Amino acid sequence: MPEIVIATRNHHKYRELAALLRLREVRWRSLEAFPDLPAVEERGRTFRANALKKARLIARATGCWALADDSGLEVAALRQAPGVRSARFSGRHGNDHANNAKLLRLLRGVPDPKRDARYRCVLALASPETLLAVAEGTLRGRIAQAPRGRGGFGYDPVFLLPRLTRTVAQLSAAAKNRLSHRAKAAQAMRRLLKRLVASEG
């Protein structure tokens, strides 16, 4: 059974990706199993560049296949910011509350029709020798005027889905895993991965 390392120390992302990519032929491993690995600096200008870099470096460092995610939020009124800086938008990496507060402050006074946004996700799969596959997913929505809901993580409390009149944080985990940008990327990656695993066998 192939072992694939999910190249993140974000527990939310690990659990979400492991669930979305579940295959009987694959054993998923967390980066927590490799505590001595240094952090990968995400200095790319695009989600794709960061995902490819993480997948390649972790695959080489662990000797296993590695799957990396880079994802974030793009807001039209902010010229697609925060983009690749989504996790550290407030200056404090991974501080969801501070990131959401800054986003809402920058959009204060912007009317609903001009608060369009999209979540984007790029997944990259690499072996120690080569890049194996890349998949992408997008979820379009709007930035709410205030946080709503207690589920999810990141910008989910302020990412409104107008058609559902709910933020992503107000969705059940099952509903989010059907609709999210990460779910769409994972669906595409899962199809690619099944073919790769079959060819390895």
C-alpha positions in Angstrom: 0.0 0.0 0.0 1.6 3.3 -1.1 2.2 5.9 1.7 1.7 9.5 0.8 2.6 12.4 3.1 0.2 15.3 3.3 2.6 18.2 3.4 1.0 20.4 6.0 1.1 20.9 9.8 -2.3 22.4 9.8 -4.5 19.8 11.5 -7.7 21.1 9.8 -6.2 20.8 6.3 -4.8 17.4 7.0 -8.1 15.9 8.2 -10.0 17.6 5.4 -7.7 16.4 2.7 -7.3 12.8 4.1 -11.1 12.5 4.1 -11.6 14.0 0.7 -8.8 11.8 -0.9 -9.6 8.6 0.9 -8.6 5.6 -1.2 -8.3 2.0 -0.1 -5.0 1.7 -1.9 -3.3 4.6 -0.1 -2.1 5.1 3.5 -2.0 8.8 4.3 0.6 10.2 6.7 0.8 13.5 8.5 3.8 15.7 8.4 3.7 15.4 12.2 5.3 12.0 11.7 8.4 13.8 10.5 9.0 16.4 13.3 12.6 17.2 12.3 11.8 18.5 8.9 12.3 22.2 8.5 9.3 24.4 7.5 9.0 25.1 3.8 9.1 28.8 3.0 6.2 29.8 0.8 7.6 32.6 -1.2 6.0 31.9 -4.6 3.9 34.5 -6.3 1.1 31.9 -7.1 -0.7 29.1 -5.3 0.7 26.7 -7.9 4.3 27.7 -7.3 4.0 27.2 -3.6 2.2 23.9 -3.9 4.8 22.5 -6.3 7.6 23.6 -4.1 6.2 22.0 -1.0 5.3 18.8 -2.7 8.8 18.4 -4.2 10.7 19.3 -1.1 8.7 17.1 1.2 8.9 14.2 -1.1 12.7 14.4 -1.3 13.0 14.9 2.4 10.8 12.0 3.4 11.5 9.6 0.5 7.7 9.2 0.1 5.2 10.6 -2.3 4.0 13.9 -1.0 0.8 15.9 -1.6 0.9 19.6 -0.9 -1.9 22.2 -0.9 -1.7 25.9 -1.3 -4.9 27.7 -1.1 -6.4 31.0 -0.1 -8.8 33.9 -0.7 -8.9 36.4 -3.6 -11.1 39.5 -3.2 -11.8 41.5 -6.3 -12.1 44.8 -4.5 -8.7 44.3 -3.0 -7.0 43.5 -6.4 -7.1 39.7 -5.6 -5.6 40.2 -2.1 -4.9 38.5 0.2 -4.0 35.8 -2.3 -0.8 33.8 -1.4 -0.6 35.8 1.8 -4.0 34.6 3.0 -2.6 32.7 6.1 -0.5 35.7 7.2 -2.7 38.5 6.0 -2.7 40.2 9.4 1.1 39.6 9.9 0.5 36.7 12.2 0.6 33.4 10.4 -2.5 31.3 11.0 -4.4 33.8 13.1 -7.8 33.4 11.6 -9.5 36.0 13.8 -6.9 38.7 13.0 -7.0 37.9 9.3 -10.8 38.1 9.2 -10.8 41.3 11.2 -8.3 43.0 8.8 -10.3 41.8 5.8 -13.5 43.3 7.1 -11.8 46.5 8.1 -10.4 47.0 4.5 -13.9 46.3 3.0 -15.7 48.6 5.4 -18.2 50.6 3.4 -17.9 48.5 0.3 -21.4 47.5 -0.8 -22.4 43.8 -1.2 -22.4 43.7 -5.0 -18.7 44.8 -5.0 -17.6 42.2 -2.4 -17.1 39.3 -4.8 -14.4 36.8 -3.8 -13.2 33.4 -4.6 -11.4 30.6 -2.7 -8.7 28.9 -4.8 -6.9 25.7 -4.1 -4.0 24.0 -5.9 -2.9 20.4 -5.0 0.4 19.0 -6.2 1.6 15.5 -5.9 5.3 14.6 -6.2 7.6 11.6 -5.8 11.2 12.1 -4.7 12.1 12.0 -8.3 9.4 14.0 -10.2 6.2 15.9 -10.2 3.3 13.5 -10.7 0.1 15.5 -10.8 -1.5 18.9 -10.3 -5.2 19.7 -9.7 -7.1 22.9 -9.0 -10.4 24.0 -7.6 -12.3 27.3 -7.1 -15.3 28.3 -5.0 -16.9 31.7 -5.8 -18.8 33.8 -3.3 -18.9 37.1 -1.5 -17.4 38.6 1.6 -20.1 39.0 4.3 -20.5 42.2 6.3 -19.7 40.4 9.5 -18.7 36.8 10.6 -21.4 34.2 10.8 -21.1 30.6 11.9 -18.7 28.5 14.0 -17.7 25.8 11.6 -14.7 25.5 9.3 -11.6 27.6 9.6 -9.7 30.4 7.9 -12.0 32.9 6.2 -15.0 30.5 6.3 -17.0 32.8 8.8 -16.9 35.7 6.3 -17.1 33.8 3.0 -20.7 34.0 2.0 -22.4 31.8 -0.6 -25.2 34.0 -1.9 -27.2 31.2 -3.4 -27.4 29.4 0.0 -27.5 32.7 2.0 -25.0 31.1 4.4 -21.3 31.5 5.0 -19.1 28.4 4.7 -18.8 28.4 8.5 -22.5 27.8 8.7 -22.4 24.7 6.5 -22.1 21.2 7.9 -18.8 19.4 7.3 -20.4 17.2 4.8 -21.9 20.1 2.8 -18.5 21.9 2.8 -16.8 18.8 1.6 -19.1 18.7 -1.4 -18.8 22.4 -2.4 -15.4 23.8 -1.3 -12.5 24.8 -3.5 -10.4 22.1 -1.8 -13.1 19.5 -2.4 -13.1 20.3 -6.1 -9.3 20.1 -6.3 -9.4 16.9 -4.3 -12.0 15.3 -6.6 -9.7 15.9 -9.6 -6.6 14.8 -7.8 -8.4 11.6 -6.6 -9.1 10.6 -10.2 -5.4 11.2 -11.1 -4.2 9.4 -8.1 -6.2 6.3 -8.7 -4.6 6.0 -12.2 -1.2 6.6 -10.8 -1.6 4.0 -8.0 -3.0 1.5 -10.5 0.0 2.0 -12.8 2.4 1.5 -9.9 0.8 -1.8 -9.0 
